[in-house]
Structure formats: structure tokens, C-alpha cells
């Protein structure tokens, strides 16, 4: 085997060069960032379909479309349109709804529905907490959303 000037040949008896430990640390860092991102995304979007169904319902109420809101509620036979208007109409217990904010959602233990808490206000836009006069009229409503068909109801 001829050696040229500056040529450093490798023989079979030479030890293999070790990999630097930087690549292992980089791999662990990437794995940790990916895991953290997955957890954040999961917590952010885990009840997205139920929140979206709730938002569509309240969007219809804010627009004054009680018929569409009743349809989105997907009521049972025992909850008539007159019952719905008594709850959600402009003169109803929760009405008028001019603005809302979905606060949170969670799955109750041993439950089949998702509990969604919503702040509703008779003012548009939603009053700031610093506006005591208007924010006093803001109510927090808890609704249950059934995941299989996105029907809404009051908790039992």
C-alpha cells in the first residue's frame, strides 16, 4: 500500500472513531420538545368539537336566530320550543344573549358528556371585569355536550 504525502491510511486494526456525544444530547432535546408540543396540543384541542358545537349554538343566539339555536340544541321531545324560548329567548331566563365567552370544558368523572362553562352577557361586546355595572349582569352557564351527536343540554 503506497502512502502519498499527507495521506493517512486506515488499516483494519485501527480503532473506529467514536461519535461525539452532542448528537445524543440533540436527539434527547428534540424528543423532549416534540413530547412537550404534543402535550400542549392535546390539552388545547382535546374538547375542540364540543366547544365548536357550543360556539355555533351561542352564535345563533347572538344573531337572534332562535329557530337555528333550537335546532342546534337537538332537544328531546320533552323540551319544546316554548320551553327553549323561556330559557334562551330575549325575555327568557338566560336571555338576551348578546355576547359570550367559552371559559373551559372538561369531562366529568363517570360521565358521557363534556361539561362546557360559558359566560354570557346581555351586552355586546363582552364587558370587561373592570366594568362593574355591566359585568354584574354576566352569567356563567354550564352546558353538557354529548360527543356522539353534539347535542346540548343542561346538567342533571
N, C-alpha and C positions, 0 to 999 in steps of 0.2 A: 504494500500500500504506500503510495507516494504522498508525501506531505508538501504542500505548497506553502510558501511563506504566509503566515497569518492564518493558515488552515489548522484548526484544532479538531482532529478527527475524534470520533467517539467509538470506543470499542464495546463489545458485548459485556465486558467485565466492569465497565464504568457504572456507578450507581445512577439511578433515574433521578432527575431533578425534582425536588419537592415543589408542590403547588403552594403558592403563597396563601396564608390564612385569610387574606382580605376577601377572597371570593366566598368563603363560608360565611363570614360576617355579613356580606352583602346579601346573600341568599336568605339568611335569617331576618334581616331587616325588611326585605321585600315581602317575605311571608307574613311578618307581623303587621306591616302596613295593609296588605291585602285582607288579612283577617279583621283588622280594625274597621276597614272600609265596609266589609261585608256586614259586620255587626251594626254599624251606623245605618246603612241602607235598610237592613231588616227592620230596625226599630222605627225608621222613618216611614216605610211603606207597608208595614205588616197589616194595617187596617185600612189601606187606601180605598178598596172597593166600597166598604161600608161608609167611610167618610164622604166619598163621592156621591153615593145614594142620598145621604143626609143633605149634602150641599145642593143637590138637584131639587130636593123637596123644599128647602128653605128659599132657593132661588125662585121657585114658583110662587111661594107665599109673598116674597118681597115684591114680585111683579104683579101681585094681586090676582093671580090665576088660581083660584081656589079649586076649580074642577081638576086641573092638572095636578095640583098638590094632593088632592084626594085620590087620584089615580096612582100617583107615586107612593102614597101611603100603603096601598094594596090592602084595604081594610077587610076585616072579616064581615060576615053577614050581620053581626050584632052591632057594628059601628056604622051607623047610617050617615048620610051626607049632612043631615041636620045636626047630628052629634058632632061631626067633624067641624062644621061651621061654628057651633057653640064653643068648641075648643080653640080653633085656629082662625076663625073669621075676624074681620075688623073690630067687631064688638065682642069677640069671644074672650075666653079666659086668658089665653096667651097672646091675643091679637091687640092691636095690629102689629105685624112683624114688618119692620122697615129695614132692619139690618140684623146681621147675625155673625157670630164667630164660633167656629168649631174649636172647642178647647182641648179635648182629648178623647181618646177611645181606648177601651180595654175589654178584655174577655173575662167576665165574672167566673169564679170557680164553679165547676159543675153546671155551667150554663151552655145553652146552644146559640145564644145571641151575642152580639157585640154591643156593649154599652157606649153610647156616644153622648158626651156632655156638650151642650151648645148654649152660648149666651145669646139671648135675643133682646132686641130693643125696639121700642116704638119710634125711634129717631134714626134718621139717615144723615150722615154716616154714623157708625157705632160710636157712642160718646166715649171720651177718654175717662179714665178713672179719676182724673183731677176735676172733672166737671160733675160735682156732687149732685146738682139738681137733676141733670139728665141721667146720670149713671145709676141713680137710685131706682129708676124705673126699669133697669135692665134685669131680666130674669135668667136664671140658669135652668135649662130644661134637660132632663135625662131621657133619651130615647133608646130603644133597643132596635137593632137592625139584624134581621135574620140573614145570615150569609148566603144561604142557598137561593133565595129569590129577592133579596134586598128589600123586603117588606119592613115597614116601620111600625112600632107600637110603643105604648107606654110600659114601663117596667111593672111587674105584678106587685 
